[in-house]
Amino acid sequence: MAGNTSSDISEVRFLTIAEVATMMRVSKMTVYRIVHSGELPAVRVGRSFRVTEKDVNEYIKRSFYDAG
């Protein structure tokens, strides 16, 4: 995270796996699979993971496709 200051990180909103699953309307296991595959960056805190809201929004934007 070169170039970031400590004040930048204090403004980051971290979400739990359960919150990400609710936000994406998928199961927690699906979120764990996405995190473990490396598609969604996460921070490990003890035995749990936290994902930034920004990364979730970017993942969702990347996942859109034109079905027409």
N, C-alpha and C positions, 0 to 999 in steps of 0.2 A: 504494500500500500504506500509506495513511495510518493511523496508530495502531499500526503494528507497530514493534517495536524490533529492533535488530540481533540480539539473542539469539533472537527468534522465527524469523528467516530461517535461522539456523544449525541449527535443528532440522528444517528442511524437507528432505525426501528427494527429490532430483531423479533422474529416470529418463531413459535414452537412448531414442531412437525404437525401437531393437531390443528393449529391455527392455519397453517398452509393448506392442509387437507380440506378444511372447511372452506377456505377461500377459493380453492380450485374445484370443490365439490367432488373429491375423490377420496379413497381410503388412505389412512395413514401409511399402510404398506406400500401403496403406489408412490407416495412422497419419498419413503425410505429408498425405494428402488431408483427413483430419479436422482436422489442425492448420492447413493452409492455408485451409480453409473457415471457420475461426474457432470451430468447435464445441469444440475442445480447446485451451486456452491453452498457449503454450509460450514459452520464453525462448531466444533465439538466442545461441549461444556460438560465435563464429567462424563456421565454415560448418556447424555442427551445431545441433541443437535439444535442449533439455532440458524435460521435462514433470514437474510435481510429482505425486507419488503421490496426493495428495489430489484434484487435478484429474482424474486418471484414474479414481479411484473414483467421483467425482461424475458424470463423463460416463457411466460404466457404469450407475449408478443411474438417471440420466435416460433412458437408452436402453431400459430394461425396458418391456415392454408386455404387456397381458393378451390372450393369444391365444384365450381361452375365451369 
